Amino acid sequence: MSRLEMADELLILALCASADGWIIGQDGRVRLPPHLDLGLAAAELAAHGPQPGLAQQIVAVAAGRPHLRRIAALREQGRVVVGEEPSRGLFHGRTVTRLRAPEYGAEYAIMDRLLAALGGVPADDGTVGLLAVMRACDLHRRWFRGLPRRERARRIDRLTRDHWLRVAVESAIVADLVWPAAANGTL
């Protein structure tokens, strides 16, 4: 099996990190974890290699929702599935549509590569870039629980602290958080 693109790997890892999958609303929109859309946009742009002014480009690309195209492609490949299930909680008579990643082994191959990089094995730029985006989107906590917290942060930061993707995604997250506050005068 050929290696997936960074955005596809990020999407699969983020989806596998969610125990219940992601809810698909009645409007057809997938409810992504916070800031994952920015991480996916950065991974999408990384395939094209742009670096200057990347934070603004990330926000613009994320607004266009390229993750929907990726999710549709991964569904066609059978890497993610959509299913209906009864809702839990207050409204028992309803069903909820969820997006899930069935276990097919790709996430383990991705994680083996990432863990090898954290263990000191020389890694390619795609692997380090994926680690950088995972760190910026806060996905590293879920996947690297086997490492003590400080050790995990130290190893990931050693590889990704100044990586252009991490810096760009963190800048885009700050811009995404600050812009609405500045626009409505609460800053």
MARBA-3410 file (N, C-alpha, C, O; in Angstrom, 1 decimal):
187
0.8,-1.2,0.0,0.0,0.0,0.0,0.9,1.2,0.0,1.8,1.3,0.8 ~ 0.6,2.2,-0.9,1.4,3.4,-0.9,1.1,4.3,0.2,0.1,4.2,0.9 ~ 2.1,5.1,0.5,2.0,6.1,1.6,1.0,7.2,1.3,0.9,7.7,0.2 ~ 0.1,7.5,2.3,-0.9,8.5,2.1,-0.3,9.9,2.1,0.9,10.1,2.6 ~ -1.0,10.9,1.6,-0.5,12.3,1.8,-0.7,12.7,3.2,-1.4,12.1,4.0
0.1,13.7,3.6,0.1,14.2,5.0,-1.3,14.5,5.5,-1.6,14.2,6.6 ~ -2.0,15.2,4.7,-3.4,15.6,5.1,-4.3,14.4,5.4,-5.0,14.4,6.3 ~ -4.1,13.4,4.6,-4.9,12.2,4.8,-4.5,11.4,6.0,-5.3,10.9,6.8 ~ -3.2,11.4,6.3,-2.7,10.8,7.5,-3.1,11.5,8.7,-3.6,10.9,9.7 ~ -3.1,12.8,8.7,-3.6,13.6,9.8,-5.1,13.4,10.0,-5.5,13.3,11.2
-5.8,13.4,9.0,-7.3,13.1,9.1,-7.6,11.8,9.7,-8.4,11.7,10.6 ~ -6.9,10.8,9.3,-7.1,9.4,9.8,-6.7,9.3,11.3,-7.4,8.8,12.1 ~ -5.5,9.9,11.6,-5.1,9.9,13.0,-6.0,10.6,13.9,-6.3,10.2,15.0 ~ -6.5,11.8,13.5,-7.4,12.6,14.3,-8.8,11.8,14.4,-9.3,11.9,15.5 ~ -9.2,11.2,13.4,-10.5,10.5,13.5,-10.3,9.2,14.4,-11.2,8.9,15.2
-9.2,8.5,14.3,-9.0,7.4,15.1,-8.8,7.8,16.6,-9.1,7.0,17.5 ~ -8.4,9.0,16.8,-8.2,9.5,18.2,-9.5,9.8,18.9,-9.6,9.9,20.1 ~ -10.6,9.9,18.1,-11.9,10.2,18.7,-12.6,8.8,18.8,-13.0,8.2,17.9 ~ -12.9,8.5,20.1,-13.5,7.2,20.4,-14.8,7.0,19.7,-15.2,5.9,19.3 ~ -15.6,8.0,19.6,-17.0,7.9,19.1,-17.1,8.3,17.6,-18.2,8.3,17.0
-16.0,8.8,17.0,-16.0,9.3,15.7,-16.5,10.8,15.7,-16.6,11.4,16.8 ~ -16.8,11.3,14.5,-17.2,12.7,14.4,-18.6,12.7,14.0,-19.1,12.0,13.1 ~ -19.4,13.6,14.6,-20.8,13.8,14.3,-20.9,14.5,12.9,-20.2,15.5,12.7 ~ -21.8,14.1,12.1,-22.2,14.7,10.9,-23.6,15.4,11.1,-24.5,14.7,11.4 ~ -23.6,16.7,11.1,-24.8,17.4,11.4,-25.9,17.2,10.3,-25.6,16.6,9.2
-27.1,17.7,10.6,-28.2,17.5,9.6,-27.9,18.4,8.3,-28.5,18.1,7.3 ~ -27.0,19.4,8.5,-26.6,20.2,7.3,-25.5,19.5,6.5,-25.1,20.0,5.4 ~ -25.1,18.3,6.9,-24.1,17.5,6.2,-22.7,17.9,6.5,-21.7,17.3,6.0 ~ -22.5,18.8,7.4,-21.1,19.2,7.8,-20.6,18.3,8.9,-21.3,17.9,9.8 ~ -19.3,18.0,8.8,-18.6,17.1,9.7,-18.1,18.0,10.9,-17.5,19.1,10.6
-18.4,17.7,12.1,-18.0,18.4,13.3,-16.5,18.0,13.6,-16.3,17.0,14.3 ~ -15.6,18.8,13.1,-14.2,18.5,13.4,-13.7,18.9,14.7,-14.3,19.8,15.3 ~ -12.7,18.3,15.3,-12.1,18.8,16.6,-11.6,20.2,16.4,-11.3,20.6,15.2 ~ -11.5,21.0,17.4,-11.0,22.4,17.3,-9.7,22.5,16.6,-8.7,21.7,16.9 ~ -9.5,23.4,15.7,-8.3,23.7,14.9,-7.8,22.6,14.0,-6.8,22.8,13.3
-8.5,21.5,13.9,-8.1,20.5,12.9,-8.2,21.0,11.5,-7.4,20.6,10.7 ~ -9.2,21.8,11.2,-9.4,22.3,9.9,-8.1,23.1,9.5,-7.7,23.1,8.3 ~ -7.5,23.9,10.4,-6.3,24.6,10.1,-5.1,23.7,9.9,-4.3,23.9,9.0 ~ -5.0,22.6,10.7,-4.0,21.7,10.5,-4.1,20.9,9.1,-3.1,20.7,8.5 ~ -5.3,20.6,8.8,-5.5,19.9,7.5,-5.2,20.9,6.3,-4.6,20.5,5.3
-5.6,22.2,6.5,-5.3,23.1,5.4,-3.7,23.3,5.3,-3.2,23.4,4.2 ~ -3.0,23.3,6.4,-1.6,23.4,6.4,-0.9,22.2,5.7,0.0,22.3,4.9 ~ -1.5,21.0,6.0,-0.9,19.8,5.4,-1.2,19.8,3.9,-0.4,19.3,3.1 ~ -2.4,20.3,3.5,-2.7,20.4,2.1,-1.8,21.4,1.4,-1.3,21.1,0.3 ~ -1.5,22.5,2.0,-0.5,23.5,1.4,0.9,22.9,1.4,1.7,23.3,0.5
1.3,22.1,2.4,2.6,21.6,2.5,2.9,20.7,1.2,4.1,20.6,0.8 ~ 1.9,20.1,0.7,2.1,19.3,-0.5,2.5,20.1,-1.7,3.1,19.7,-2.6 ~ 2.1,21.4,-1.6,2.5,22.4,-2.7,3.7,23.2,-2.4,4.2,23.9,-3.3 ~ 4.2,23.1,-1.1,5.5,23.7,-0.7,5.5,25.2,-0.5,6.6,25.8,-0.3 ~ 4.3,26.0,-0.3,4.4,27.4,0.0,4.8,27.7,1.4,4.2,27.0,2.3
5.6,28.6,1.7,6.0,28.9,3.0,5.8,30.4,3.4,5.3,30.6,4.5 ~ 6.0,31.4,2.6,5.8,32.7,3.0,4.4,33.1,3.2,3.5,32.7,2.4 ~ 4.1,33.8,4.3,2.7,34.2,4.6,1.7,33.0,4.8,0.6,33.1,4.5 ~ 2.3,31.9,5.2,1.5,30.7,5.3,0.3,30.7,6.2,-0.7,30.1,6.0 ~ 0.4,31.4,7.4,-0.7,31.5,8.3,-1.9,32.0,7.7,-3.0,31.5,7.9
-1.8,33.1,6.9,-3.0,33.6,6.3,-3.5,32.7,5.2,-4.7,32.6,5.0 ~ -2.6,32.0,4.5,-3.1,31.1,3.5,-3.8,29.9,4.1,-4.8,29.4,3.6 ~ -3.3,29.5,5.3,-4.0,28.4,6.0,-5.4,28.7,6.4,-6.3,27.9,6.1 ~ -5.6,29.9,6.9,-6.9,30.3,7.3,-7.8,30.4,6.1,-9.0,30.0,6.1 ~ -7.3,30.9,4.9,-8.1,31.0,3.7,-8.4,29.6,3.2,-9.6,29.4,2.7
-7.5,28.7,3.1,-7.7,27.4,2.6,-8.7,26.7,3.5,-9.6,26.0,3.0 ~ -8.6,26.8,4.8,-9.5,26.1,5.8,-10.9,26.6,5.6,-11.8,25.8,5.7 ~ -11.1,27.9,5.2,-12.4,28.4,5.0,-13.1,27.7,3.8,-14.3,27.7,3.8 ~ -12.3,27.3,2.9,-12.8,26.6,1.7,-13.2,25.1,1.9,-13.7,24.5,1.0 ~ -12.9,24.7,3.1,-13.2,23.3,3.6,-12.7,22.2,2.6,-13.4,21.4,2.1
-11.3,22.2,2.4,-10.8,21.1,1.6,-10.9,19.7,2.2,-10.8,18.7,1.6 ~ -11.1,19.7,3.6,-11.2,18.4,4.3,-12.5,17.6,3.8,-12.5,16.4,3.9 ~ -13.5,18.3,3.3,-14.7,17.6,2.8,-14.3,16.7,1.6,-14.8,15.6,1.5 ~ -13.5,17.3,0.7,-13.1,16.5,-0.4,-12.2,15.3,0.0,-12.3,14.2,-0.6 ~ -11.4,15.5,1.0,-10.5,14.4,1.5,-11.3,13.4,2.1,-11.1,12.2,1.9
-12.3,13.8,2.9,-13.2,12.8,3.6,-13.9,12.0,2.6,-14.1,10.8,2.7 ~ -14.4,12.7,1.5,-15.2,11.9,0.5,-14.3,10.9,-0.2,-14.7,9.8,-0.5 ~ -13.0,11.3,-0.5,-12.1,10.4,-1.2,-11.7,9.2,-0.3,-11.6,8.1,-0.7 ~ -11.6,9.5,1.0,-11.3,8.4,2.0,-12.5,7.5,2.1,-12.3,6.3,2.3 ~ -13.7,8.0,2.0,-14.9,7.2,2.1,-14.9,6.2,0.9,-15.2,5.1,1.0
-14.6,6.8,-0.3,-14.6,5.9,-1.5,-13.6,4.8,-1.4,-13.8,3.7,-1.9 ~ -12.5,5.1,-0.7,-11.4,4.1,-0.6,-11.8,3.1,0.6,-11.1,2.1,0.7 ~ -12.8,3.4,1.4,-13.2,2.5,2.5,-12.3,2.8,3.7,-12.4,2.0,4.7 ~ -11.6,3.9,3.7,-10.7,4.2,4.9,-11.5,4.9,6.0,-11.1,4.8,7.2 ~ -12.6,5.5,5.7,-13.5,6.0,6.7,-14.9,5.6,6.3,-15.2,5.5,5.1
-15.8,5.5,7.3,-17.2,5.0,7.0,-18.1,6.0,7.8,-17.8,6.6,8.8 ~ -19.3,6.0,7.2,-20.4,6.8,7.9,-21.5,5.8,8.3,-21.8,4.9,7.6 ~ -21.9,6.0,9.6,-22.9,5.1,10.1,-23.9,5.9,11.0,-23.6,6.9,11.5 ~ -25.1,5.3,11.1,-26.2,5.8,11.9,-26.2,5.1,13.2,-26.0,3.8,13.2 ~ -26.4,5.8,14.3,-26.5,5.1,15.6,-27.4,5.9,16.5,-27.6,7.1,16.3
-28.1,5.2,17.5,-29.0,5.9,18.4,-28.2,6.9,19.2,-27.0,6.7,19.6 ~ -28.8,8.1,19.4,-28.1,9.1,20.2,-28.2,8.7,21.7,-29.1,8.0,22.1 ~ -27.2,9.2,22.4,-27.2,8.9,23.9,-27.6,10.2,24.6,-27.5,11.3,24.0 ~ -28.1,10.1,25.7,-28.4,11.2,26.5,-29.9,11.6,26.5,-30.7,10.7,26.6 ~ -30.2,12.8,26.4,-31.5,13.4,26.5,-32.5,12.9,25.5,-33.7,12.6,25.8
-32.1,12.9,24.2,-33.0,12.6,23.1,-32.8,11.2,22.6,-32.0,10.9,21.7 ~ -33.4,10.2,23.3,-33.2,8.8,23.0,-33.8,8.4,21.7,-33.4,7.4,21.1 ~ -34.8,9.1,21.2,-35.5,8.6,20.0,-34.8,9.0,18.7,-35.3,8.6,17.6 ~ -33.8,9.7,18.8,-33.1,10.2,17.6,-31.9,9.3,17.2,-31.4,8.6,18.0 ~ -31.5,9.4,16.0,-30.2,8.8,15.6,-29.2,9.9,15.2,-29.6,11.0,14.8
-28.0,9.5,15.3,-26.9,10.4,15.0,-26.1,9.8,13.9,-25.8,8.6,13.9 ~ -25.7,10.6,12.9,-24.8,10.1,11.9,-23.4,10.5,12.3,-23.0,11.6,12.6 ~ -22.5,9.5,12.2,-21.1,9.7,12.7,-20.1,9.2,11.6,-20.4,8.2,10.8 ~ -19.0,9.8,11.5,-17.9,9.4,10.6,-16.9,8.7,11.5,-16.5,9.2,12.6 ~ -16.5,7.5,11.1,-15.5,6.7,11.8,-14.4,6.2,10.9,-14.6,6.1,9.7
-13.3,5.8,11.5,-12.3,5.2,10.8,-12.2,3.7,11.3,-11.8,3.5,12.4 ~ -12.5,2.8,10.4,-12.4,1.4,10.8,-10.9,1.0,10.9,-10.1,1.6,10.1 ~ -10.6,0.2,11.8,-9.2,-0.2,11.9,-8.8,-1.0,10.7,-9.4,-2.1,10.4 ~ -7.8,-0.5,9.9,-7.3,-1.3,8.8,-5.8,-1.3,8.8,-5.2,-1.9,7.8 ~ -5.2,-0.8,9.8,-3.7,-0.9,9.9,-2.9,0.3,9.5,-1.8,0.5,9.9
-3.5,1.2,8.7,-2.8,2.4,8.3,-2.4,3.3,9.4,-1.2,3.8,9.4 ~ -3.2,3.4,10.4,-2.9,4.3,11.5,-1.7,3.7,12.3,-0.9,4.4,12.9 ~ -1.6,2.4,12.4,-0.5,1.8,13.1,0.8,2.0,12.3,1.9,2.2,12.9 ~ 0.8,1.9,11.0,2.0,2.1,10.2,2.4,3.6,10.3,3.6,3.8,10.4 ~ 1.5,4.5,10.3,1.8,5.9,10.5,2.4,6.1,11.9,3.5,6.8,12.0
1.8,5.5,12.9,2.4,5.7,14.2,3.7,5.1,14.4,4.6,5.6,15.1 ~ 3.9,3.9,13.8,5.3,3.3,13.9,6.3,4.2,13.3,7.4,4.4,13.9 ~ 6.0,4.9,12.2,7.0,5.8,11.6,7.2,7.0,12.5,8.3,7.5,12.6 ~ 6.1,7.6,13.1,6.3,8.7,14.0,7.0,8.3,15.3,7.9,9.1,15.7 ~ 6.7,7.2,15.8,7.4,6.8,17.0,8.9,6.5,16.8,9.8,6.8,17.6
9.2,6.0,15.6,10.6,5.8,15.2,11.3,7.1,15.1,12.5,7.2,15.6 ~ 10.7,8.1,14.6,11.3,9.5,14.5,11.5,10.0,15.9,12.6,10.6,16.2 ~ 10.6,9.8,16.8,10.7,10.3,18.2,11.8,9.5,18.9,12.4,10.0,19.9 ~ 12.0,8.3,18.5,13.1,7.5,19.1,14.5,7.8,18.6,15.4,7.2,19.1 ~ 14.6,8.6,17.6,15.9,9.0,17.1,16.2,8.5,15.7,17.3,8.9,15.2
15.4,7.8,15.1,15.6,7.3,13.8,15.5,8.5,12.8,14.5,9.2,12.9 ~ 16.4,8.7,11.9,16.3,9.8,11.0,14.9,9.8,10.2,14.5,8.7,9.7 ~ 14.3,10.9,10.2,12.9,11.0,9.5,12.9,11.9,8.4,13.7,12.9,8.3 ~ 12.1,11.6,7.4,11.9,12.5,6.2,11.1,13.7,6.6,10.5,13.8,7.7 ~ 11.0,14.7,5.8,10.4,16.0,6.1,8.9,15.8,6.3,8.2,16.5,7.0
8.3,14.8,5.5,6.8,14.5,5.7,6.5,14.0,7.1,5.5,14.4,7.6 ~ 7.4,13.2,7.6,7.1,12.6,8.9,7.3,13.7,10.0,6.4,13.8,10.9 ~ 8.3,14.5,9.9,8.5,15.6,10.8,7.4,16.7,10.7,6.9,17.2,11.7 ~ 7.0,16.9,9.5,5.9,17.8,9.2,4.6,17.4,9.8,3.8,18.2,10.4 ~ 4.3,16.1,9.7,3.1,15.5,10.4,3.2,15.6,11.9,2.2,16.0,12.5
4.3,15.4,12.4,4.5,15.6,13.9,4.3,17.0,14.3,3.7,17.3,15.3 ~ 4.8,17.9,13.4,4.7,19.4,13.7,3.2,19.8,13.7,2.8,20.5,14.6 ~ 2.4,19.3,12.7,1.0,19.7,12.7,0.2,19.0,13.8,-0.7,19.7,14.4 ~ 0.6,17.8,14.1,-0.1,17.1,15.3,0.1,17.9,16.5,-0.8,18.1,17.3 ~ 1.4,18.4,16.7,1.7,19.1,17.9,0.9,20.4,18.0,0.4,20.8,19.0
0.9,21.1,16.9,0.2,22.4,16.8,-1.3,22.2,17.0,-1.9,23.1,17.7 ~ -1.9,21.1,16.5,-3.3,20.9,16.7,-3.6,20.1,18.0,-4.8,19.8,18.2 ~ -2.6,19.8,18.8,-2.8,19.2,20.1,-3.3,17.7,20.0,-3.9,17.2,20.9 ~ -2.9,17.1,18.9,-3.2,15.6,18.7,-2.2,14.7,19.3,-2.4,13.6,19.5 ~ -1.0,15.3,19.6,0.1,14.4,20.1,-0.3,13.8,21.5,0.3,12.7,21.8
-1.1,14.4,22.2,-1.4,13.9,23.6,-2.1,12.6,23.5,-1.9,11.7,24.3 ~ -3.0,12.4,22.5,-3.8,11.2,22.4,-2.9,10.0,21.9,-3.1,8.9,22.3 ~ -2.0,10.3,20.9,-1.3,9.3,20.3,0.0,8.8,21.0,0.4,7.7,20.8 ~ 0.5,9.7,21.8,1.8,9.4,22.4,1.7,9.2,23.9,2.6,9.6,24.7 ~ 0.6,8.7,24.4,0.3,8.5,25.8,1.3,7.6,26.4,1.5,7.6,27.7
1.9,6.7,25.7,2.8,5.7,26.2,4.1,6.4,26.8,4.8,5.8,27.6 ~ 4.4,7.6,26.3,5.6,8.3,26.8,5.1,9.2,27.9,4.1,9.8,27.9 ~ 6.0,9.4,28.9,5.7,10.3,30.0,5.5,11.7,29.4,6.2,12.1,28.4 ~ 4.6,12.5,30.0,4.2,13.8,29.4,5.4,14.7,29.1,5.5,15.2,28.0 ~ 6.3,14.9,30.0,7.5,15.7,29.8,8.4,15.2,28.7,8.9,15.9,27.9
8.6,13.9,28.8,9.4,13.2,27.8,8.8,13.4,26.4,9.5,13.6,25.4 ~ 7.5,13.2,26.3,6.8,13.3,25.0,7.0,14.7,24.5,7.3,14.9,23.3 ~ 6.7,15.7,25.3,6.9,17.1,24.9,8.3,17.4,24.5,8.5,18.1,23.4 ~ 9.3,17.0,25.2,10.7,17.2,24.9,11.1,16.6,23.6,11.7,17.3,22.7 ~ 10.7,15.4,23.3,11.0,14.7,22.1,10.4,15.4,20.9,11.0,15.6,19.8
9.1,15.7,21.0,8.4,16.3,19.9,8.9,17.7,19.6,9.1,18.1,18.5 ~ 9.1,18.4,20.7,9.7,19.8,20.5,11.1,19.8,19.9,11.4,20.7,19.1 ~ 11.9,18.8,20.3,13.2,18.7,19.7,13.1,18.6,18.2,14.0,19.2,17.5 ~ 12.2,17.9,17.7,12.0,17.7,16.2,11.3,18.9,15.5,11.5,19.2,14.4 ~ 10.3,19.5,16.2,9.3,20.3,15.5,9.3,21.8,16.0,8.6,22.6,15.4
10.0,22.1,17.0,9.9,23.5,17.6,9.9,24.6,16.5,9.1,25.5,16.6 ~ 10.9,24.5,15.6,11.1,25.6,14.6,10.6,25.2,13.2,10.9,25.8,12.3 ~ 9.9,24.0,13.2,9.5,23.6,11.8,8.5,24.6,11.3,7.6,25.0,12.0 ~ 8.6,24.9,10.0,7.7,25.9,9.4,6.2,25.6,9.5,5.4,26.5,9.6 ~ 5.9,24.3,9.4,4.5,23.9,9.5,3.9,24.2,10.9,2.8,24.7,11.0
4.7,23.8,11.9,4.2,24.1,13.3,4.0,25.6,13.6,3.0,26.0,14.1 ~ 5.0,26.3,13.2,4.9,27.8,13.4,3.7,28.4,12.6,3.0,29.2,13.2 ~ 3.5,27.9,11.4,2.4,28.4,10.6,1.1,28.0,11.2,0.2,28.9,11.2 ~ 0.9,26.8,11.6,-0.4,26.4,12.1,-0.6,27.1,13.5,-1.8,27.5,13.7 ~ 0.3,27.2,14.3,0.1,27.9,15.6,-0.2,29.3,15.3,-1.1,29.9,16.0
0.4,30.0,14.4,0.1,31.4,14.0,-1.3,31.5,13.5,-2.1,32.4,13.8 ~ -1.7,30.5,12.7,-3.1,30.5,12.1,-4.1,30.3,13.2,-5.2,30.8,13.2 ~ -3.8,29.4,14.2,-4.7,29.2,15.3,-4.9,30.5,16.1,-6.0,30.8,16.5 ~ -3.8,31.2,16.4,-3.9,32.4,17.1,-4.7,33.4,16.3,-5.6,34.1,16.8 ~ -4.4,33.5,15.0,-5.2,34.4,14.1,-6.7,34.1,14.1,-7.5,35.0,14.1
-7.0,32.8,14.1,-8.4,32.3,14.1,-9.1,32.6,15.4,-10.3,32.9,15.4 ~ -8.3,32.6,16.5,-8.9,32.9,17.8,-9.0,34.4,18.0,-10.0,34.9,18.6 ~ -8.0,35.2,17.5,-8.0,36.6,17.8,-8.9,37.4,16.9,-9.5,38.4,17.3 ~ -9.0,37.0,15.6,-9.7,37.8,14.7,-11.2,38.0,15.1,-11.6,39.2,15.0 ~ -11.9,37.0,15.4,-13.3,37.3,15.8,-13.4,38.2,17.1,-14.3,39.0,17.1
-12.5,38.0,18.0,-12.5,38.9,19.2,-12.2,40.3,18.8,-12.8,41.3,19.4 ~ -11.3,40.5,17.9,-11.0,41.9,17.5,-12.1,42.5,16.7,-12.4,43.7,16.8 ~ -12.8,41.7,15.9,-13.9,42.1,15.0,-15.1,42.6,15.9,-15.8,43.5,15.5 ~ -15.3,41.9,17.0,-16.5,42.3,17.8,-16.2,43.2,18.9,-17.0,43.6,19.8 ~ -14.9,43.7,19.0,-14.5,44.7,20.0,-14.3,44.1,21.4,-14.2,44.9,22.3
-14.1,42.8,21.6,-13.9,42.3,22.9,-12.4,42.2,23.2,-12.0,41.7,24.3 ~ -11.5,42.6,22.3,-10.1,42.5,22.6,-9.6,43.7,23.3,-8.4,43.8,23.6
END
